[in-house]
């Protein structure tokens, strides 16, 4: 059974940090590109960061460049998103997604991040 389980969300003050984690099981994790998406209320889901299978290349949305870092541990089947210098506009539900061309994509259930004073 395929599972992606996000954790680490919560309430943080502006300028603070959070580290999200996504634990994968039930599929060949090291074959998949891993992505973090977010969806704020009333907005479309957007891609925040992605990392290749080997972890040797990453990409970020312009809105988070220099503040967020995506990483993965293929031995532990986990992908993380370190979020620093958080802003109120980072408030959203954050999802991890596993992608492999010609195969089914997998989504986690999401974790809420709220940035507020």
C-alpha positions as CSV (number, residue, x, y, z in Angstrom):
1,X,0.0,0.0,0.0
2,X,1.4,3.3,-1.1
3,X,1.7,6.0,1.6
4,X,3.1,9.5,1.8
5,X,2.8,10.9,5.2
6,X,3.7,14.6,5.9
7,X,4.6,15.9,9.3
8,X,6.2,19.0,10.9
9,X,3.6,21.6,10.2
10,X,2.3,24.0,12.7
11,X,2.0,27.7,13.8
12,X,5.1,29.8,13.6
13,X,5.7,33.6,13.9
14,X,6.9,35.6,10.9
15,X,10.7,35.1,10.5
16,X,10.6,31.7,12.1
17,X,11.5,28.3,10.7
18,X,9.8,24.9,10.2
19,X,11.0,21.6,8.9
20,X,8.5,19.5,7.0
21,X,9.1,15.8,6.5
22,X,7.4,13.3,4.2
23,X,7.8,9.6,4.8
24,X,7.2,7.3,1.9
25,X,6.3,3.6,1.7
26,X,4.9,1.1,-0.7
27,X,6.8,2.1,-3.8
28,X,10.4,2.4,-5.1
29,X,11.1,5.8,-3.6
30,X,14.5,6.2,-5.1
31,X,13.1,6.0,-8.6
32,X,10.8,9.0,-8.1
33,X,11.3,12.7,-8.4
34,X,9.9,14.2,-5.2
35,X,8.0,17.5,-5.0
36,X,6.6,19.8,-2.4
37,X,3.4,21.7,-3.3
38,X,1.3,24.1,-1.3
39,X,-2.3,25.3,-1.4
40,X,-3.5,28.5,0.3
41,X,-7.2,29.1,0.9
42,X,-8.9,30.2,-2.3
43,X,-5.8,29.7,-4.4
44,X,-4.6,27.0,-6.7
45,X,-2.1,24.4,-5.6
46,X,1.4,25.5,-6.6
47,X,4.8,23.7,-6.9
48,X,7.2,24.9,-4.2
49,X,10.3,22.7,-4.7
50,X,11.4,19.6,-6.4
51,X,14.4,17.2,-6.1
52,X,15.6,14.6,-8.5
53,X,15.9,10.9,-7.8
54,X,19.5,11.0,-6.7
55,X,19.1,14.4,-5.0
56,X,21.6,16.0,-7.3
57,X,19.4,18.7,-8.6
58,X,16.8,20.9,-7.0
59,X,14.4,23.6,-8.2
60,X,12.4,26.2,-6.3
61,X,9.5,28.6,-6.9
62,X,10.8,32.1,-7.1
63,X,8.8,33.0,-4.0
64,X,10.8,30.6,-1.8
65,X,14.3,30.7,-3.4
66,X,16.9,31.4,-0.8
67,X,14.5,30.6,2.1
68,X,13.5,27.0,1.5
69,X,15.6,23.9,1.0
70,X,14.5,20.5,-0.2
71,X,16.4,17.4,0.6
72,X,15.9,13.6,0.5
73,X,17.3,10.5,2.2
74,X,16.8,7.5,-0.1
75,X,18.0,5.1,2.6
76,X,15.2,6.3,4.9
77,X,12.6,7.0,2.1
78,X,12.1,10.5,3.3
79,X,12.0,14.0,1.8
80,X,12.2,17.1,3.8
81,X,11.5,20.8,3.3
82,X,13.4,23.2,5.5
83,X,11.6,26.5,5.6
84,X,13.4,29.6,7.0
85,X,12.4,33.3,7.2
86,X,8.8,32.4,7.0
87,X,6.3,35.0,5.9
88,X,2.5,35.2,6.4
89,X,2.1,34.5,2.6
90,X,3.7,31.0,3.2
91,X,0.6,30.0,5.1
92,X,-0.9,27.0,3.3
93,X,-1.4,23.3,3.4
94,X,1.8,21.6,2.2
95,X,1.8,18.4,0.3
96,X,4.5,16.0,-0.9
97,X,4.1,14.3,-4.3
98,X,6.0,11.5,-5.9
99,X,6.4,11.6,-9.7
100,X,7.7,9.1,-12.2
101,X,7.1,9.5,-15.9
102,X,4.6,7.0,-17.3
103,X,3.7,5.9,-13.8
104,X,1.0,7.0,-11.4
105,X,1.7,10.1,-9.2
106,X,1.3,9.8,-5.5
107,X,0.2,12.5,-3.1
108,X,0.3,12.8,0.7
109,X,-2.6,14.1,2.8
110,X,-1.0,17.4,3.6
111,X,0.2,19.3,6.6
112,X,-0.9,22.8,7.7
113,X,1.6,25.6,8.0
114,X,0.4,28.8,9.5
115,X,2.7,31.9,9.7
116,X,1.2,34.5,12.0
117,X,2.0,36.7,14.9
